[in-house]
Amino acid sequence: MTLMNSLLTFAQQGAAPAAQPGTTPATDAATTAPAAAPALSEAERAAAQARGAEAQADAAGHSEVSMMELFVHLNAVEMGVMIILGLCTVYAVALLFEKIYVMRKTAKQTKDFLAAFRKANSVEEAEAIVRKLPNSGIKSMFDAGMAEVRRTQDLGLYTMRDARDHTMQRVASAMATRQNEHLDDLGSSMTFLASIGANAPFIGLFGTVWGIMVAFVGIAKTQTTSLAVVAPGIAGALLATAAGLAAAIPAVLIYNFAAKQISKQATKLDDFAAEFIALVSRDMDRRAG
């Protein structure tokens, strides 16, 4: 019996070390596992939720920025660019209405003048008809040509065939001078319109580049690249480019419209000059024959 007890005791002592290695990983894992984070109290959880809601409300309040707010927060250089471009835009639009009025009025005067002038069969008849018409650019051409004809008549050269070519040249030169003056009046401010159309985009681009430089300086000072910090400055800078295009596009359109109307008017005046010289030539032949 004593021997049996001794064997059981020896067996138990041998089994204990064999089981120990199997239990060590679980024990080590239990001892090395990180401690669970302490649970937040109800008060702390409510405070965190309140702060999150406040941040969301603040972000929502600044998600939309009006154009007026961007304009107000422009720096001095950008503001100067915007003022210059704004004045150019206003001037270009004013020229649009002025050119439309002037071109329509001139076209009507030219049409009425030609309709009346073509009824004349002699220089004297033409002079009597034109005298009743209102002043216009084409009438000033007729007056210049008629004045040269009267000078030729006063010199007694009007009925001389040898003096015909010289008379035609003098009449054509006098009418061409008045024609150029009239076309210059119609083309007033065209150079300024061309300058606006060519340079306004670059003026706006200068304002944009300056604004972006200022925005990057702001990034360096705040040490953040958040869109909430960068976006307003860049958006304000891009306003200058938009203003440059807003000034250039109407100016180019107005310039093209005015140039086309002036070209049409010049063609009609050239035709009138040829008709007047032909009338004078027929009248000279009739008197010389």
C-alpha positions, 0 to 999 in steps of 0.5 A, a space after each residue: 500500500 505504501 509502495 502504491 502511494 509512492 508511485 502515485 505521488 511520483 506520477 503526479 510530480 512528473 505530470 505537473 511539469 509537462 502541463 506547465 509548458 502548455 499553459 505558459 502561452 496563455 498565461 504570457 498572452 494574458 500578462 502581455 495583453 494591453 489593458 482595456 481603455 477606461 470607459 468614458 463617463 456619460 458627462 464626457 461622452 455628452 461633451 464630445 458630442 456637443 463639440 462635434 456638433 458645434 464644429 459641424 455647424 461652424 463648417 456648414 456656416 462657412 461652406 458658402 461664400 458670396 461674391 461680395 465677401 470675396 470682393 471685400 476681402 481682396 488685398 490692395 493690389 487685387 482691389 486696384 486691378 478690379 477697379 481698373 477692369 471694372 471701369 474698362 468694362 463700363 466704358 466698353 459697354 457705354 461705347 457699345 450703345 454709342 457705336 450702335 446709335 452712331 452707326 445706325 444713324 450714319 447708315 440711314 443718312 447715307 442711304 437717304 443721301 444716295 437715294 436723293 443724289 441719284 435723282 440728279 442729272 447734272 451737277 447743278 441739280 445735285 447741288 440743289 437736291 443735296 442742299 435740302 438734306 441734313 448735314 452728314 459725313 457723305 454730304 461733307 464729301 459732296 460739299 468738298 467735291 462741289 467746292 472744287 468744281 466751282 473753283 474750276 468753273 471760276 478759273 474757266 477750266 471746266 469746259 476745257 478738255 485738256 483740264 479734265 484729268 486734273 479737275 477729276 484728280 482735284 475733286 477726288 482728292 478733296 472728297 477723299 480728304 473729307 471721307 477720311 475725316 468722316 471715317 476717323 470720326 466713326 472710328 473714334 475710341 477704336 484703339 482704346 477698345 482694341 487695347 482693352 481686348 488685348 490687355 484686360 486678360 493680362 491685367 486680370 492675370 496679374 491680379 490672380 498671380 498676386 492673390 495666389 502669392 498672398 495666399 501662399 504667404 498666408 499658408 506659410 504663416 498659419 502652417 496649415 494647408 487646410 482648404 478652409 484657409 487657402 480656398 478664400 484667398 485663391 477664390 478671391 484671386 481668381 476674381 481678377 481673371 474673371 474680371 479681365 475676361 468680363 472686360 475683354 470679351 465685350 470690348 472685342 465684340 464691340 470692336 468687331 461690330 464697329 470695324 464691320 460697320 465702318 468697312 461697309 460705310 467706307 465702301 458706300 462712300 467710295 461708290 459715291 465718290 465714283 458716282 460723283 466724279 462720273 456725274 462731273 465728267 458727263 457734265 463737263 463733256 456736255 458743256 464742252 461738246 
